[in-house]
C-alpha cells in the first residue's frame, strides 16, 4: 500500500487533510447545512400550505359567487313577477277608469241629447205659437186691406 501511496504522490498529510475536511464537512453540515435545509423545507412547506389555503379561498369565493348568482337570479325572478303584477293591476285600474269614463260620457251625452230634445220641443211649440200669431197678424193685415 505504501507503494500505491508513493505512486500517487501521497503522504501522511493527505490523511490529516482528509480527516480535517471530513470533520469540517460534518461540522458545517450540523451547523450550517441542516438549518439551511430545514429553512428550505419550512419555506417549501409554507409555500404548499399557502397554495392550498389560496385554493380553498378560491373555492370559497367560487361558492359565494355561485350563491350570489343564484340569489340574484331569484331576486330578478321575484322582481319580474312583482313588475308583472303591478302592470296587470295598472291595466285593471286603467280599464276600470276607462269604463267609468265611457259610462260618464254616455250619461253626459244622453242627458245632453234629452236636453236638446226638450229644447227642440219647447222651441217647436214656441215657433208654432209664433207662427200662428204671425199668420193671424198677416191674415188680419191682408183682410184689413181687402176690406178697404
C-alpha positions, 0 to 999 in steps of 0.5 A: 500500500505504501507503494500505491501511496508513493505512486500517487504522490501521497503522504501522511498529510493527505490523511490529516487533510482528509480527516480535517475536511471530513470533520469540517464537512460534518461540522458545517453540515450540523451547523450550517447545512441542516438549518439551511435545509430545514429553512428550505423545507419550512419555506417549501412547506409554507409555500404548499400550505399557502397554495392550498389555503389560496385554493380553498379561498378560491373555492370559497369565493367560487361558492359565494359567487355561485350563491350570489348568482343564484340569489340574484337570479331569484331576486330578478325572478321575484322582481319580474313577477312583482313588475308583472303584477303591478302592470296587470293591476295598472291595466285593471285600474286603467280599464276600470277608469276607462269604463267609468269614463265611457259610462260618464260620457254616455250619461253626459251625452244622453242627458245632453241629447234629452236636453236638446230634445226638450229644447227642440220641443219647447222651441217647436211649440214656441215657433208654432205659437209664433207662427200662428200669431204671425199668420193671424197678424198677416191674415188680419193685415191682408183682410184689413186691406181687402176690406178697404 
